[in-house]
Amino acid sequence: MINFKSYQKFIILIIILGLSLPSYARNISICMADRDYPPLFFLKHEGQSQWLIRKAIERHGDTVTFEPVPWKRCLNGLRTGKFSAAFPVASNSNFLSVYAFPLVAGKVDSKRKLAHVNHMIMRKKLSKTYWDGKKFTKPSSPNILTPSGIVINMKSLADLGIVGSESAQHEDQIFRMLSLGRADLAIIQQSIAEDLLQKDEFKNKLEILPIPFISFDLYLVFSKSFYKKESVFSEAIWNELKLLRSSPEWKKLSPTLAH
């Protein structure tokens, strides 16, 4: 015969043990471009943004998988819900209605950004083509190269009435085309441009103009479907990124993740 009191104690013990067991950690699938974008991310080792995102997610008991894919496929996969999140994404008007950004009072919250970058104008040395921060000179509508898939570059050029060329996938290809005179100018992310200028192939042949073409913030964004289900988690990760970027640990570690 079953002792009711013993049985009752057994059930209570099972419930207590069940409540105390840790829940299974989620793995968050995040896509990024399939080429290095220093200092933010690298394919073969961890860059600044990868460290920040991983650390923020791990602090909430979960793990992350970074999936490098062609950038347009990454953004499309985020739109369809194939990926939970993507980075680094600029907050242009076309994206705000499609992806979930950190917001405050209905506007993108720059305090919870992932990074800030400059895109610079490159030219051949001795070239007279120039960017003064508002317009181009000699010619006023130059032939300009930009890496494929960098939406913000193409949009900024279109706002100036200029059609840019996205014929090259990688920055080193663009540097070669520019050095061969196949274009007047190129738009390259500052850290990448500075690294490439150290190569003998380009040293003393190309130069960076001093005024940024565009300067903007980049964000970790979630798919609308993921954010709808996990808004508390998403907001917590954005808040964690803000805390991490102002931490002593980050200030010490970030330079070591830049290359």
N, C-alpha and C positions, 0 to 999 in steps of 0.2 A: 504494500500500500504506500502511495506517495505521501510524504509528510508535507502538508500544505505550507507550513511556515518556512520549511527548508527550501521548497520550490519557489516560494515568493522571494526569499532572499537571493536565490540563484538568479531569478529574472532581474531583480534590481541591480545585481552585480553586473550582469551582461549589459544592461542599459547604461550603467555608469562607465563601463569599459568602452562601450561603443561611442559614447559622447566624448571620451578622452582621446580616442584615436585620431591622429592627424588626417585631414582630408587630402586627397590626391592632388598634387600640384598640377596646374594647367601648363601646357606649353603654348606660348603665344607665337604664331607664325607671322614674321615680319619680313616684307620684301624690301630689297634695295637694288640699285643699279648693278649691272654685272661688270663693273670696272672700278678701279680705285678712284676715290674722290677725297684725297688728303686735304686736311687732316681728319676729316669726319669718319671715313670708313675705308677699309682695305679688304681685299679678297682673301689674303693669306694670313693676316693677323688683325688684331683688334685696333680700331681707330677710336677717336674721341667720342663720337656719337654712339658707336657700338658699346663702348664701356658704360656710358651714361644710361643707355636704355637697359642693358643687361642688369646693371646694378639696381636700377629703379624697380625692375620687375622682380628680381630676386628678393628684394626687401619686402615684397608682398607675398613671398612664399611660392612664386611660380618660376618657370624657366622660359627661355626664348630661343627660337630658331631663326637665324637670319638667312634668307633665301635670295641669292643674287640672280636676277633675271634682267633681260632688256627692260629699260626704264618704262617704255610705253606699255609693255606687258605687265609690269609691276602695277602701274596705275590702273590698268584695266582689271587686273585681278583683285585689286582693292575695291574697285567699283562693284564688281560682281560678288564680292564676299569670299573669293578664293583665299585671300590673305586677311588676317585680322587688322594689320596695320602696315604702314609704309613710312620710310624716311629717306632723305630729307625732302620735305615738300614746302614750297613757298606758298604764301597765302594770297594767291591772286584770285580775282573775283570769280573766275570760272571754276575754281576748286572748292570754294566755300560752301556751295550748295550740294557738292558731291561727296566730300569727305568730312569727317568730324575733326575740327580743330579745337584747341583749348580756347574758350571764350570767356569774356567778362563784359557784362552789360551789352551783350550782343555783338561785340567786336573781338577780333583775335587778340589774345592776351600775350603780349610780347615778353612778359616776365616769365612765361612758361615755355619759351622757345627752346629749341635744341641747340641752335648755333646761329652765328651771324657771319655772313661771308661777303666778300667783294668780288665782282666780276670785272676784270680789267681789260683794257684795249691793248693788243699787241700789234707791232708794226716792224717792218724791216728798218734797220738803222739807216739813217740819212733820208728816210722817207719824209715827205712834207705833209702827209695826210695826218690830221690831228683831231682830237676830241677835246673840247673845252668844257665838258660837263653838261652842255645843253645841245650842242650841234657838232656835226663833223665839218671839216674844211678840207678842201683840195683833194678829192672832189667832195661836194656836199652830200652825195649819195654814193658812197664807196661800196665796193664788193667786199662783204664781210663774212667770214667763216665763223661758225659756232658748232660745238659738238652736237651730234644728233640727240634729240629728245629733251634738250634744255628749253622747256616751254617759256620760261621767263625771259630768256634772251631773245627769242623770236618775237614775243609779244612786245618787248621794249623797242625792238627795231621797227616793228610794224607801227607803233605809236609815232615813230619819227618818219613814217612813210618809206621805210627801207625794207626790202625783202632780203633776209639773210640766207646763207647757204648752209644746209645741214648735211652736206655730202660725205663728211668724215665722222666716224664713230669715236675716235680717240684723239686726245689732245696732241700726242706726238705726231700723228698724221697731219693735223692742222698746222703744226709748227713747220713741218717739211713743205707743205703746200705754200705756206706764207713765205718761207725762205726762198722758194723757187719762183716767187712772183705770181702765183696763181690767184692771189687775192691782195687787196690793199691792207686789210686789217683782219684781226681775229679777236673774239671775245673768249677769255679763258679765266677760270676761277684763280684767284691770286696765288694761293699756295701751290697749285699745280704749275702755274706759269713760272713761279720762282724756282721750283725744283727743276723744271725742264731747261731753264736757262743756264743751269750748271753743267749741262752736257756739252762736250766739246763740239758736237754736231751743230749746236745752236748758239754757243757762246760767241759774243761779239758780232752776231749776225742779226739778232732780233732784240727788241727792247719793249719794256712795259711803259705805257704812258702813265703819268702820275695821278690823273683824276679817274676814280672808278666810273665805269659805265653804269653799273647799278650796284647798290648796296642794300642787302635785305636779310630778313630773318628766315630761318628754316625750322620746320616743326616735325615732330612725330605725329602722324595723323592716323586715326582709326577709321575703319569702314563704317558707314552709317548703320549697317545691320549689327555689327559688333557693339558699337556704342549704345545702340538702343537696348541691347540685352545687358551690357556691362558698363553702364554709365558711371557707377560708383568706382569701379576698378579703373576705368580710363581716366577719370578726374584725379584719382589718387596717383596714378603714374605721372601725369603731367605735373602735379604738385611735387612729387618726389624729384623730378628732373630739375625743377626750380631750386629745391633745397640742395641737391647735389652740386649744381653749377656754382653755388656760392660757398661751398664747403672748403675748408683748408685742404682736405684730401685731394679735391679736384684741382685746386690751384697748384699743388705740388706735382700731381700725376699728369695733368693734361699735356705739358710739353713733351713728355716721354712717349705719348701716343700719337704724335703729329706726323711721324714718318714710318 
